[in-house]
Amino acid sequence: MVRTLALGLLLSVAVFSLPACIGIGGNSDSHPPTQGQQLIDLKAALDKGAITQAEYDQKKAQILAGR
């Protein structure tokens, strides 16, 4: 019983210390957003009035140019 608990604890520590690349404890910051997602977010910011049309146009051009 003690051996099983010790093995379980050791395995738990090993799994949670691994990077998020295996899908455990990962978050949306693990991968940069796609170009499409950036455009969707940018349009949402424009629609909410968080940015101006000129800022939208400039940033959209940068995203589409891959910068």
C-alpha positions as a Markdown table, in Angstrom:
| # | Residue | x | y | z |
|---|---|---|---|---|
| 1 | Met | 0.0 | 0.0 | 0.0 |
| 2 | Val | 2.8 | 2.4 | 0.9 |
| 3 | Arg | 4.6 | 1.5 | -2.3 |
| 4 | Thr | 1.5 | 2.2 | -4.3 |
| 5 | Leu | 1.0 | 5.6 | -2.7 |
| 6 | Ala | 4.6 | 6.5 | -3.1 |
| 7 | Leu | 4.5 | 5.5 | -6.8 |
| 8 | Gly | 1.3 | 7.5 | -7.3 |
| 9 | Leu | 2.9 | 10.6 | -5.6 |
| 10 | Leu | 6.0 | 10.3 | -7.7 |
| 11 | Leu | 4.1 | 10.0 | -10.9 |
| 12 | Ser | 1.9 | 13.0 | -10.0 |
| 13 | Val | 4.9 | 15.2 | -9.4 |
| 14 | Ala | 6.5 | 14.0 | -12.6 |
| 15 | Val | 3.4 | 14.7 | -14.7 |
| 16 | Phe | 2.7 | 18.2 | -13.2 |
| 17 | Ser | 6.3 | 19.3 | -13.6 |
| 18 | Leu | 6.3 | 18.6 | -17.4 |
| 19 | Pro | 5.7 | 21.5 | -19.8 |
| 20 | Ala | 2.3 | 22.2 | -21.2 |
| 21 | Cys | 3.2 | 20.6 | -24.5 |
| 22 | Ile | 1.5 | 17.4 | -23.5 |
| 23 | Gly | -1.8 | 19.1 | -22.8 |
| 24 | Ile | -1.7 | 18.9 | -19.0 |
| 25 | Gly | -2.1 | 22.3 | -17.3 |
| 26 | Gly | -1.7 | 24.1 | -20.6 |
| 27 | Asn | -3.4 | 27.4 | -21.5 |
| 28 | Ser | -4.0 | 29.5 | -24.5 |
| 29 | Asp | -0.7 | 31.2 | -24.1 |
| 30 | Ser | 1.1 | 28.0 | -25.2 |
| 31 | His | 0.7 | 28.8 | -28.8 |
| 32 | Pro | 0.5 | 32.2 | -30.6 |
| 33 | Pro | -2.9 | 33.0 | -32.1 |
| 34 | Thr | -3.4 | 32.3 | -35.7 |
| 35 | Gln | -3.6 | 35.0 | -38.3 |
| 36 | Gly | -7.4 | 34.4 | -38.6 |
| 37 | Gln | -7.8 | 34.7 | -34.8 |
| 38 | Gln | -5.8 | 37.9 | -34.7 |
| 39 | Leu | -8.1 | 39.4 | -37.4 |
| 40 | Ile | -11.2 | 38.3 | -35.5 |
| 41 | Asp | -9.9 | 39.9 | -32.3 |
| 42 | Leu | -9.0 | 43.0 | -34.2 |
| 43 | Lys | -12.5 | 43.3 | -35.7 |
| 44 | Ala | -14.0 | 42.8 | -32.3 |
| 45 | Ala | -11.9 | 45.7 | -30.9 |
| 46 | Leu | -13.0 | 47.9 | -33.7 |
| 47 | Asp | -16.7 | 47.0 | -33.2 |
| 48 | Lys | -16.4 | 47.7 | -29.5 |
| 49 | Gly | -14.8 | 51.1 | -30.1 |
| 50 | Ala | -11.5 | 50.1 | -28.5 |
| 51 | Ile | -9.6 | 51.1 | -31.6 |
| 52 | Thr | -10.2 | 53.6 | -34.5 |
| 53 | Gln | -10.8 | 52.6 | -38.1 |
| 54 | Ala | -7.3 | 53.9 | -38.9 |
| 55 | Glu | -5.7 | 51.8 | -36.2 |
| 56 | Tyr | -7.7 | 48.8 | -37.4 |
| 57 | Asp | -6.6 | 49.3 | -41.0 |
| 58 | Gln | -3.0 | 49.7 | -40.0 |
| 59 | Lys | -2.9 | 46.6 | -37.8 |
| 60 | Lys | -4.9 | 44.5 | -40.3 |
| 61 | Ala | -2.3 | 45.3 | -42.9 |
| 62 | Gln | 0.5 | 44.3 | -40.5 |
| 63 | Ile | -1.2 | 41.0 | -39.7 |
| 64 | Leu | -1.8 | 40.2 | -43.3 |
| 65 | Ala | 1.8 | 41.0 | -44.1 |
| 66 | Gly | 2.9 | 38.6 | -41.4 |
| 67 | Arg | 4.4 | 41.2 | -39.1 |
